[in-house]
Amino acid sequence: MRKPILIAGGGPVGLTLGLLLEHVYKVPVDIIDRQLAPTHHPQAHFMNLRTMEILKTHLPSLHEQILDMAAPPSQWRDYVYCSCVMGQELARVDQFGPGIKAPPASHGFRNELCESLHDLSPTQPVHFPQHKFEHLLGSFVAEAGLNFERGIELTCLDANGPQVRVNLRNVQSGQEEVREYDHVIGCDGAHSKVRQRTNIEMQGPPKLQSLVNVHFTSQKLSNHAKNSPAMLYFVFNPKIIGVLIAHDLAKGEWVFQIPCFPADPKNPLSEYSKATCEKLIRAAANSDESSSVDVDIHSIGYWEMQAQVATSYDAFNKRVFLAGDAAHRFPPAGGFGMNTGIQDAHNLAWRLARHIHGAPSQLNDYSKERQPIAEATTKLSMKNFERTLRVPTALHVSYTSAQHLMNVTQTTAFQLLPNPFRQTIMSTAMAAGSAHLRAVDDPTSTLGQHLHRRVREIVLRRKAIGMLFYPWDIGYAYDKPFPESSDEALDQSHLFSTKENPHGFTSIVQVGGRLPHHWITVNGKVVSTLDLPQLVLKDCPSYSLLVTDPSWLEKKYTMEIPTVLLVNEEISSNNAIIATFNNKKNSLGDSPISALLLRPDGHVAFVWKNIDEVTPKAVNAILEA
């Protein structure tokens, strides 16, 4: 049987989209990926609050497994700035902030965040490497019976006929076949073949920085880090500048991100042999390249940091779409890349499903809503990237000088030099620029005291890069200005409203925004208001009407969409799902709201303050607009 949708790309975005379409919304899909096996090389490692909410609502079993497998929050709530992991610590910052208190050692790690965020969200962010997430998704895709074909790449795309015709090539045999689909979705990464075949351009600077990332295990390093753990260790010493990411201290798993300036851009890893990387890791561990720290390197990768967004998210009259890295590339500052991609998939899935099921779908609004979010997130990521440079600048390590050095390496004159000579020039220049960092290990010296003081001032005042960004994760609204990314706002991005601090971030009801989380009871079961789209689902994703005024039931309207009555006390009704507020709030926000129209993705489509205006005609007019 011909499937209506092809998803090109079997990474986290493509697999999440496939599960939402076929497993949740009953729309058959084919998924292809040119790689023969999932990657074992870590990439993204942080799943933010909104991503986890989406998984909890629509794929709860997957959500629970991630919580079971993810590292305990006590191991990743801090960022550390140091000369080396086992050496002099310049500054440490608790990225969770005062709203999330560290629990007693006896507490389970899931309580540490979920209990603190109880009034803000039904779940929590997690530190969970992308390659592990991808493996877990693959298992769920197989269990759900989706057709996922590895070793298949898209080579041609033609949308001039009634269907989208694609040529698919087996990367092992070279054999090609032609298939036809109603829609093709490009989730095939930064070098997307789907985007190339639709001639959609990327806008933004092509390269901000080059980095080598090394995936390794070290039990000795992990055992030391367990005494005072952190997610990120920003290392500054004369032998190496880089960021160590503690992926899993229990298993001794790490990733080392090393800024680099390849002498040979065509072969950027030529200078980073396994032996060289082992020396650099040992230097980051305790400033001694010949130390006894065990290092088992699993893989070495190279990537280029970019800040680009596709000029369009769709092509050929809404029959081809882009999502994830195929549509946007962000600096990693803030961890928005994979998360934004999964939220792309969430926005697109319900629209495609309604279209395939024959309901009004608003396919036109996918690009209209998600592209501005990516553009705003690019600006936010760039602002965060600038904030990451403040500590190096305080240590007199100049990003501008490094950029000049990178520009020199790309000139024709430099590339004409013999490779050993180029490498000598690069290593000499880099050594000269970091020689003064030996003072970081001597806080008694005048220079050492000066450097320590400058770093602490930046880090402890939260002027460097943060981890949690509640206003941007769950506070944005479509067709509204994106939350501001000023320094003042980013300094407080980790704060949310609590009894002790009522001035932190609070979710509000706004058209285009995510429905605020409240605990409610439906049919005797405690759920979140964010679960309502799944609770009313019957294959085709449905809008739902949320009403807070019980008198509305007396009108005995016949609605074409599910109706949920949110009240303080349990009442009976044959025409509505009854949900009672667990905290006797009887309100969805600070201002009186009589009813709202909820989209299948949990975002608010319309708000009524006057209950008399909530009629079948009014609701249908909005749905058909």
Phi and psi in degrees as a GROMACS rama.xvg file:
@    title "Ramachandran Plot"
@    xaxis  label "Phi"
@    yaxis  label "Psi"
@TYPE xy
-70.3977  130.193  ARG-2
-85.106  147.819  LYS-3
-77.8246  -21.0492  PRO-4
-133.924  133.162  ILE-5
-109.46  129.388  LEU-6
-108.526  114.833  ILE-7
-93.095  113.069  ALA-8
119.894  115.636  GLY-9
-109.058  37.016  GLY-10
-87.0531  -166.585  GLY-11
-57.6836  -38.4186  PRO-12
-71.1561  -48.0823  VAL-13
-63.5826  -41.8832  GLY-14
-70.564  -38.1126  LEU-15
-63.4245  -43.8883  THR-16
-61.0033  -42.8738  LEU-17
-61.5638  -43.3619  GLY-18
-65.7932  -40.7613  LEU-19
-62.9407  -43.3514  LEU-20
-69.5098  -53.7384  LEU-21
-87.9676  -46.807  GLU-22
-74.1847  -38.4879  HIS-23
-93.1656  -46.1633  VAL-24
-104.307  2.84209  TYR-25
61.4075  38.9696  LYS-26
-111.975  112.945  VAL-27
-63.7693  141.029  PRO-28
-137.128  156.341  VAL-29
-108.546  138.597  ASP-30
-121.819  131.417  ILE-31
-124.983  153.845  ILE-32
-150.688  136.426  ASP-33
-71.9571  -22.0226  ARG-34
-75.0246  139.919  GLN-35
-76.3257  -21.5889  LEU-36
-148.148  156.152  ALA-37
-65.464  152.236  PRO-38
-70.3458  147.504  THR-39
-107.816  2.1361  HIS-40
-93.6478  120.147  HIS-41
-63.3655  146.499  PRO-42
-128.274  -105.145  GLN-43
-66.6012  159.026  ALA-44
-146.168  6.20398  HIS-45
-128.093  124.294  PHE-46
-108.97  115.343  MET-47
-80.5907  179.429  ASN-48
-61.2528  -42.8594  LEU-49
-68.134  -38.5394  ARG-50
-60.8535  -44.3784  THR-51
-67.9001  -32.8809  MET-52
-63.7499  -42.8718  GLU-53
-59.974  -45.1477  ILE-54
-66.8175  -39.5745  LEU-55
-64.5927  -39.1947  LYS-56
-69.2009  -48.6566  THR-57
-102.521  -26.2529  HIS-58
-132.842  64.8867  LEU-59
-61.5874  -34.2462  PRO-60
-66.3736  -40.1501  SER-61
-62.7417  -44.218  LEU-62
-57.2869  -44.601  HIS-63
-66.2623  -38.3064  GLU-64
-66.5559  -37.3993  GLN-65
-62.1009  -44.2714  ILE-66
-61.676  -37.3243  LEU-67
-67.4118  -35.8443  ASP-68
-92.1893  -20.3655  MET-69
-70.9542  155.498  ALA-70
-66.1085  145.908  ALA-71
-59.9327  136.047  PRO-72
-55.7275  -28.4954  PRO-73
-61.5745  -20.4038  SER-74
-86.6336  -11.962  GLN-75
-135.694  17.5452  TRP-76
-79.5478  -14.0414  ARG-77
-107.829  154.446  ASP-78
-113.841  141.537  TYR-79
-124.032  139.307  VAL-80
-114.998  125.456  TYR-81
-153.808  167.93  CYS-82
-77.5258  -33.7784  SER-83
-166.598  164.291  CYS-84
-61.3758  -38.9359  VAL-85
-94.1534  6.10106  MET-86
-110.92  -141.251  GLY-87
-77.2581  123.561  GLN-88
-91.3017  121.811  GLU-89
-81.5095  -45.0501  LEU-90
-161.278  153.24  ALA-91
-137.249  138.522  ARG-92
-132.34  133.596  VAL-93
-82.5048  107.481  ASP-94
-74.7683  -17.671  GLN-95
-72.5341  -32.7998  PHE-96
80.9623  -178.994  GLY-97
-69.7832  -18.7542  PRO-98
-72.9835  -16.4929  GLY-99
-121.713  98.5275  ILE-100
-80.4519  144.328  LYS-101
-67.7646  131.075  ALA-102
-83.2465  166.949  PRO-103
-59.3564  154.923  PRO-104
-59.1682  -23.8442  ALA-105
-76.7694  -14.7115  SER-106
-71.9461  147.306  HIS-107
-71.4967  148.476  GLY-108
-66.2276  -24.4308  PHE-109
-68.8093  -28.0185  ARG-110
-70.8087  -27.6039  ASN-111
-59.7069  -40.5358  GLU-112
-100.848  -45.6718  LEU-113
-59.0311  -40.8646  CYS-114
-67.5944  -39.6183  GLU-115
-69.3828  -34.5605  SER-116
-92.3518  11.1293  LEU-117
-49.6075  -39.3697  HIS-118
-90.9866  -7.8827  ASP-119
-100.706  -34.0688  LEU-120
-159.352  154.201  SER-121
-82.499  1.06473  PRO-122
-142.53  -157.041  THR-123
-150.931  157.427  GLN-124
-72.6242  159.586  PRO-125
-137.658  152.526  VAL-126
-98.008  98.2188  HIS-127
-144.129  112.013  PHE-128
-58.5928  142.352  PRO-129
-58.5296  -39.4775  GLN-130
-65.5812  -31.9129  HIS-131
-73.2514  -38.5502  LYS-132
-61.7301  -42.0566  PHE-133
-64.3391  -41.4102  GLU-134
-62.2591  -42.5099  HIS-135
-65.0456  -43.7152  LEU-136
-58.9647  -42.4229  LEU-137
-58.9839  -39.1684  GLY-138
-65.4063  -41.4395  SER-139
-66.8046  -38.8175  PHE-140
-62.0339  -42.5692  VAL-141
-66.1051  -44.1052  ALA-142
-64.2452  -33.6029  GLU-143
-79.2183  -8.65759  ALA-144
81.0339  20.6522  GLY-145
-73.594  151.072  LEU-146
-86.3026  104.31  ASN-147
-120.541  111.8  PHE-148
-107.877  117.466  GLU-149
-92.1711  157.755  ARG-150
74.8134  22.6489  GLY-151
-123.903  127.978  ILE-152
-123.53  147.543  GLU-153
-81.6689  126.447  LEU-154
-112.94  -21.8508  THR-155
-149.703  145.159  CYS-156
-140.096  125.821  LEU-157
-132.485  117.501  ASP-158
-115.073  25.9819  ALA-159
-80.598  -17.5937  ASN-160
-95.577  -168.311  GLY-161
-67.863  -27.3581  PRO-162
-117.121  167.289  GLN-163
-88.9191  116.911  VAL-164
-96.9559  131.315  ARG-165
-127.332  146.222  VAL-166
-100.683  126.403  ASN-167
-117.791  129.143  LEU-168
-113.327  133.693  ARG-169
-76.9898  118.655  ASN-170
-69.588  -18.5424  VAL-171
-89.5528  -48.4466  GLN-172
-89.4968  -21.1042  SER-173
80.7199  -4.03119  GLY-174
-70.9743  143.431  GLN-175
-117.988  150.235  GLU-176
-137.216  156.523  GLU-177
-108.413  132.311  VAL-178
-131.583  162.286  ARG-179
-126.534  140.665  GLU-180
-138.419  160.123  TYR-181
-74.4903  -37.1457  ASP-182
-142.205  145.204  HIS-183
-123.079  130.959  VAL-184
-115.188  122.144  ILE-185
-89.0632  101.969  GLY-186
-115.741  32.3921  CYS-187
-99.9185  30.8141  ASP-188
82.7518  -173.744  GLY-189
-61.2378  -29.5103  ALA-190
-105.073  42.2244  HIS-191
-52.4475  122.979  SER-192
-69.711  -34.8712  LYS-193
-63.4257  -44.2709  VAL-194
-63.7974  -42.3497  ARG-195
-62.1834  -40.4841  GLN-196
-73.4755  -16.4835  ARG-197
-101.468  2.05509  THR-198
59.1672  32.2981  ASN-199
-86.1528  128.684  ILE-200
-91.7625  159.321  GLU-201
-103.617  139.796  MET-202
-114.391  134.739  GLN-203
134.047  169.302  GLY-204
-62.7173  135.136  PRO-205
-70.9037  -30.3772  PRO-206
-152.797  125.284  LYS-207
-98.956  -33.6726  LEU-208
-165.793  150.925  GLN-209
-107.561  140.538  SER-210
-139.008  145.742  LEU-211
-102.909  133.92  VAL-212
-122.526  132.936  ASN-213
-117.288  122.384  VAL-214
-96.6681  122.147  HIS-215
-149.37  166.885  PHE-216
-121.768  146.692  THR-217
-154.299  109.603  SER-218
-71.11  -37.9941  GLN-219
-64.9746  -43.1428  LYS-220
-63.8828  -42.1444  LEU-221
-67.5006  -40.6008  SER-222
-61.7164  -37.8554  ASN-223
-67.0836  -44.0095  HIS-224
-66.8109  -27.3325  ALA-225
-61.1168  -24.4251  LYS-226
-69.0129  -31.4977  ASN-227
-151.06  74.7634  SER-228
-72.2698  162.465  PRO-229
-154.985  160.41  ALA-230
-75.7882  -47.5163  MET-231
-122.72  137.267  LEU-232
-118.613  109.3  TYR-233
-86.1929  112.409  PHE-234
-103.895  131.556  VAL-235
-135.411  107.145  PHE-236
-149.358  168.969  ASN-237
-60.6411  -22.7337  PRO-238
-92.3046  -24.4252  LYS-239
-160.266  140.358  ILE-240
-123.222  126.449  ILE-241
-176.079  -174.819  GLY-242
-126.565  121.86  VAL-243
-94.4755  127.643  LEU-244
-109.648  118.561  ILE-245
-83.2605  97.8092  ALA-246
-76.8914  -42.9072  HIS-247
-156.008  97.5381  ASP-248
-66.6097  -31.0029  LEU-249
-62.7375  -36.6029  ALA-250
-99.5318  0.423774  LYS-251
71.466  28.805  GLY-252
-96.8646  129.787  GLU-253
-137.126  160.938  TRP-254
-131.29  136.193  VAL-255
-114.089  119.502  PHE-256
-98.3953  120.555  GLN-257
-121.16  113.79  ILE-258
-59.5659  137.048  PRO-259
-139.742  161.799  CYS-260
-135.291  82.2387  PHE-261
-58.4863  126.559  PRO-262
-68.1033  -28.6388  ALA-263
-121.863  92.3889  ASP-264
-59.0733  -24.8558  PRO-265
-76.1936  -19.4729  LYS-266
-139.142  69.1573  ASN-267
-64.7276  -21.8671  PRO-268
-91.1765  3.7781  LEU-269
-61.9967  -27.2382  SER-270
-91.7441  -0.890559  GLU-271
-121.661  68.5432  TYR-272
-69.6026  169.639  SER-273
-59.1505  -42.2699  LYS-274
-64.2174  -41.7435  ALA-275
-63.0842  -44.4167  THR-276
-65.1163  -36.692  CYS-277
-60.896  -42.4632  GLU-278
-62.1918  -42.8686  LYS-279
-66.2173  -38.0848  LEU-280
-65.8323  -42.6503  ILE-281
-64.7447  -36.1398  ARG-282
-65.488  -34.5567  ALA-283
-75.9435  -26.0799  ALA-284
-75.8532  -46.8685  ALA-285
-151.324  27.666  ASN-286
65.8751  11.0896  SER-287
-126.548  109.071  ASP-288
-61.1505  -24.3294  GLU-289
-103.237  19.7388  SER-290
-68.1658  169.113  SER-291
-89.0119  10.1763  SER-292
-61.7619  125.075  VAL-293
-71.7163  135.809  ASP-294
-137.106  117.355  VAL-295
-116.791  102.749  ASP-296
-83.353  128.803  ILE-297
-97.8906  -37.7127  HIS-298
-162.192  154.366  SER-299
-128.609  126.375  ILE-300
-126.404  166.716  GLY-301
-134.198  138.224  TYR-302
-149.738  160.066  TRP-303
-116.518  126.119  GLU-304
-74.4651  129.888  MET-305
-134.848  165.549  GLN-306
-140.081  86.252  ALA-307
-138.339  150.13  GLN-308
-133.882  140.433  VAL-309
-64.7925  144.404  ALA-310
-69.2513  -19.8474  THR-311
-150.645  150.142  SER-312
-100.159  0.743381  TYR-313
-148.247  164.333  ASP-314
-153.674  165.089  ALA-315
53.7572  55.0487  PHE-316
57.0181  48.0373  ASN-317
63.9604  28.9931  LYS-318
-102.867  -14.4201  ARG-319
-127.22  132.84  VAL-320
-130.869  157.096  PHE-321
-116.792  147.953  LEU-322
-150.269  154.357  ALA-323
71.4521  -147.304  GLY-324
-63.1439  -19.4534  ASP-325
-65.0888  -23.0008  ALA-326
-108.885  -20.7243  ALA-327
-157.57  148.657  HIS-328
-135.396  121.102  ARG-329
-114.949  153.164  PHE-330
-58.6937  149.048  PRO-331
-72.3564  -2.92054  PRO-332
-65.7138  104.598  ALA-333
112.119  -15.3853  GLY-334
67.5001  39.2365  GLY-335
-91.869  -12.6195  PHE-336
-61.1687  -67.4804  GLY-337
-63.093  -38.3379  MET-338
-62.458  -44.081  ASN-339
-63.6665  -36.3528  THR-340
-64.4139  -42.6871  GLY-341
-66.3172  -34.6565  ILE-342
-73.2343  -28.7839  GLN-343
-57.8076  -50.1723  ASP-344
-59.6338  -40.2669  ALA-345
-64.0839  -41.728  HIS-346
-68.1921  -38.0836  ASN-347
-79.0203  -35.8186  LEU-348
-58.9809  -48.2215  ALA-349
-68.932  -31.4701  TRP-350
-67.9051  -47.2216  ARG-351
-61.9486  -41.8167  LEU-352
-63.8004  -43.2172  ALA-353
-64.578  -38.0278  ARG-354
-63.2509  -46.3173  HIS-355
-66.8505  -35.911  ILE-356
-78.2336  -5.70122  HIS-357
89.9206  14.0099  GLY-358
-98.5577  158.763  ALA-359
-55.7032  130.647  PRO-360
-115.855  -22.0293  SER-361
55.0368  41.5656  GLN-362
-58.9865  -30.6783  LEU-363
-60.7876  -26.3513  ASN-364
-84.4874  -9.09775  ASP-365
-60.3764  -55.9916  TYR-366
-64.3478  -38.2712  SER-367
-61.0971  -34.9825  LYS-368
-89.9281  -44.6106  GLU-369
-81.6931  -31.4258  ARG-370
-63.7632  -45.8634  GLN-371
-61.7347  -33.1746  PRO-372
-63.359  -42.9936  ILE-373
-64.9972  -40.7883  ALA-374
-63.5149  -42.2385  GLU-375
-69.0403  -36.7016  ALA-376
-68.3342  -32.6499  THR-377
-60.8307  -45.7973  THR-378
-62.9664  -40.9758  LYS-379
-64.0208  -43.3206  LEU-380
-64.0762  -39.4132  SER-381
-65.632  -38.6202  MET-382
-63.7177  -41.8289  LYS-383
-64.805  -38.9847  ASN-384
-61.2001  -41.5987  PHE-385
-61.1508  -36.4796  GLU-386
-70.2188  -29.4048  ARG-387
-67.0392  -23.2832  THR-388
-82.8571  -7.69549  LEU-389
-68.7161  -39.2911  ARG-390
-69.1099  -47.9565  VAL-391
-55.3479  -40.2862  PRO-392
-63.2327  -41.0921  THR-393
-62.8631  -28.3372  ALA-394
-89.8541  9.97739  LEU-395
62.9104  33.4858  HIS-396
-105.67  110.366  VAL-397
-92.6776  120.423  SER-398
-66.9647  -36.5691  TYR-399
-62.2433  -43.8108  THR-400
-63.1264  -39.2359  SER-401
-63.4662  -38.7068  ALA-402
-64.8834  -40.0117  GLN-403
-61.6572  -41.2413  HIS-404
-62.4979  -42.6825  LEU-405
-62.4244  -40.5746  MET-406
-63.7293  -37.9287  ASN-407
-62.3692  -41.859  VAL-408
-64.4773  -19.752  THR-409
-95.302  0.233845  GLN-410
-76.726  154.65  THR-411
-62.8517  -41.4498  THR-412
-59.8901  -42.4938  ALA-413
-67.0984  -40.8842  PHE-414
-69.5238  -19.2191  GLN-415
-79.0398  -14.5046  LEU-416
-70.7383  152.137  LEU-417
-59.0134  144.421  PRO-418
-57.851  -44.2829  ASN-419
-59.5882  -36.9783  PRO-420
-66.4704  -41.8328  PHE-421
-60.6274  -44.7626  ARG-422
-63.895  -38.2079  GLN-423
-63.9887  -43.482  THR-424
-60.1894  -45.3499  ILE-425
-64.4786  -48.4785  MET-426
-65.4407  -36.5902  SER-427
-65.6435  -44.3162  THR-428
-63.753  -42.1488  ALA-429
-69.3316  -37.7242  MET-430
-65.3315  -40.5268  ALA-431
-63.083  -36.022  ALA-432
-76.446  -13.1403  GLY-433
-122.628  2.99128  SER-434
-58.7857  -36.3575  ALA-435
-67.5556  -13.0394  HIS-436
-70.4485  -9.07049  LEU-437
-62.4588  -21.6211  ARG-438
-69.2401  -20.2079  ALA-439
-61.0082  -32.2909  VAL-440
-82.5947  1.12259  ASP-441
-127.858  78.9247  ASP-442
-68.6702  -5.387  PRO-443
-85.7434  -17.6117  THR-444
-76.4046  159.464  SER-445
-62.1215  -44.8254  THR-446
-67.2051  -40.8104  LEU-447
-61.062  -43.9936  GLY-448
-63.1375  -39.8612  GLN-449
-61.8143  -45.935  HIS-450
-67.2878  -43.8132  LEU-451
-60.0887  -44.8326  HIS-452
-62.9406  -42.9115  ARG-453
-65.0331  -41.6512  ARG-454
-67.6943  -45.9528  VAL-455
-60.1331  -39.3325  ARG-456
-60.5649  -41.8078  GLU-457
-70.9865  -49.5517  ILE-458
-70.4916  -47.1775  VAL-459
-72.9389  -20.8125  LEU-460
-89.1971  7.14638  ARG-461
58.4802  41.9833  ARG-462
-95.3953  -3.28827  LYS-463
-98.1303  -165.938  ALA-464
-69.6287  138.821  ILE-465
-100.318  -174.115  GLY-466
-120.626  -41.86  MET-467
-105.442  132.838  LEU-468
-135.002  65.877  PHE-469
-55.1845  -45.75  TYR-470
-60.3831  -30.0219  PRO-471
-91.3821  -30.0012  TRP-472
-69.5129  -50.2145  ASP-473
-128.311  4.34855  ILE-474
-104.627  -5.11965  GLY-475
-78.0005  160.939  TYR-476
-138.836  139.429  ALA-477
-66.7017  144.911  TYR-478
63.7743  20.9928  ASP-479
-129.013  156.612  LYS-480
-57.9875  138.524  PRO-481
-66.8651  146.244  PHE-482
-51.0356  139.91  PRO-483
-63.5474  147.411  GLU-484
-114.316  42.268  SER-485
-71.7889  163.223  SER-486
-59.3046  -41.8001  ASP-487
-61.0598  -42.5544  GLU-488
-66.5242  -43.5302  ALA-489
-70.2597  -28.5623  LEU-490
-60.4497  -28.0439  ASP-491
-113.345  17.8749  GLN-492
-64.1313  -18.9336  SER-493
-88.6629  -6.08817  HIS-494
-89.7763  134.339  LEU-495
-131.243  158.814  PHE-496
-67.5334  127.416  SER-497
-134.927  174.313  THR-498
-61.97  -36.7926  LYS-499
-75.8274  -30.8831  GLU-500
-135.099  83.8522  ASN-501
-73.9428  -0.327568  PRO-502
-98.4355  4.60234  HIS-503
-78.1733  -173.479  GLY-504
-64.4677  138.321  PHE-505
-134.67  133.983  THR-506
-69.7239  141.239  SER-507
-129.192  156.999  ILE-508
-79.1145  121.48  VAL-509
-149.943  143.418  GLN-510
-60.8539  128.828  VAL-511
93.4707  -14.6058  GLY-512
-93.5812  162.27  GLY-513
-65.7317  136.885  ARG-514
-61.4248  128.762  LEU-515
-59.4144  147.987  PRO-516
-79.1627  130.86  HIS-517
-139.471  144.819  HIS-518
-79.4805  129.192  TRP-519
-134.411  162.747  ILE-520
-115.697  125.307  THR-521
-126.635  120.219  VAL-522
52.6849  40.3147  ASN-523
81.5124  0.32185  GLY-524
-111.83  132.848  LYS-525
-81.5416  123.312  VAL-526
-137.31  177.717  VAL-527
-100.452  154.284  SER-528
-58.2249  -24.3051  THR-529
-69.5978  -16.7569  LEU-530
-83.3348  -9.11881  ASP-531
-59.237  -41.392  LEU-532
-58.0148  -33.7892  PRO-533
-78.7582  -33.0956  GLN-534
-66.5869  -30.6221  LEU-535
-95.0351  1.17564  VAL-536
-72.1782  134.054  LEU-537
-133.505  74.6759  LYS-538
69.1776  -72.3761  ASP-539
-74.5377  122.953  CYS-540
-58.4259  135.586  PRO-541
-123.35  143.835  SER-542
-68.1308  158.377  TYR-543
-140.936  152.32  SER-544
-104.378  120.608  LEU-545
-103.26  122.926  LEU-546
-120.64  136.78  VAL-547
-110.201  -2.81401  THR-548
-108.415  109.016  ASP-549
-60.5603  -24.4488  PRO-550
-63.6352  -20.5608  SER-551
-62.2628  -29.6022  TRP-552
-63.3944  -26.8665  LEU-553
-65.3088  -20.0375  GLU-554
-74.4011  -18.857  LYS-555
54.1284  43.4224  LYS-556
-69.0415  150.33  TYR-557
-103.15  110.609  THR-558
-99.8709  148.334  MET-559
-86.5512  -6.87317  GLU-560
-124.404  158.911  ILE-561
-59.5766  144.208  PRO-562
-117.994  133.553  THR-563
-119.339  125.534  VAL-564
-100.913  117.365  LEU-565
-98.3024  113.258  LEU-566
-136.716  172.802  VAL-567
-83.7493  -39.1109  ASN-568
-118.469  145.528  GLU-569
-63.017  130.307  GLU-570
-131.737  169.244  ILE-571
-105.403  146.643  SER-572
-161.464  139.96  SER-573
-93.2445  -9.10233  ASN-574
-108.574  -1.45886  ASN-575
-150.482  154.417  ALA-576
-81.3367  128.214  ILE-577
-96.2242  124.99  ILE-578
-125.643  126.531  ALA-579
-105.437  135.444  THR-580
-66.1903  131.185  PHE-581
-74.94  -23.9905  ASN-582
-104.831  16.7036  ASN-583
56.3615  33.274  LYS-584
-74.1098  -41.3201  LYS-585
52.3419  35.8259  ASN-586
-161.024  145.847  SER-587
-95.9952  -3.05413  LEU-588
-169.476  -177.713  GLY-589
-71.4948  -31.7136  ASP-590
-96.0176  149.091  SER-591
-61.4357  127.875  PRO-592
-127.03  120.741  ILE-593
-82.4669  -35.4267  SER-594
-164.129  159.588  ALA-595
-147.902  155.227  LEU-596
-100.083  122.463  LEU-597
-105.747  129.54  LEU-598
-75.548  164.838  ARG-599
-64.362  -17.9  PRO-600
-96.0334  9.74448  ASP-601
83.6096  7.43263  GLY-602
-95.1745  151.997  HIS-603
-83.1953  127.899  VAL-604
-94.9676  -30.9902  ALA-605
-162.376  150.965  PHE-606
-128.549  134.021  VAL-607
-114.8  133.657  TRP-608
-100.055  -22.2863  LYS-609
-105.138  113.992  ASN-610
-63.6281  -26.8994  ILE-611
-68.8541  -16.309  ASP-612
-87.3873  -5.38509  GLU-613
-89.1695  93.2215  VAL-614
-126.685  159.99  THR-615
-55.7792  -37.866  PRO-616
-64.6921  -42.567  LYS-617
-66.2087  -42.1806  ALA-618
-65.1063  -46.23  VAL-619
-63.3665  -34.459  ASN-620
-62.8413  -38.534  ALA-621
-69.8929  -41.6451  ILE-622
-65.3124  -31.8256  LEU-623
-91.9774  -4.90596  GLU-624
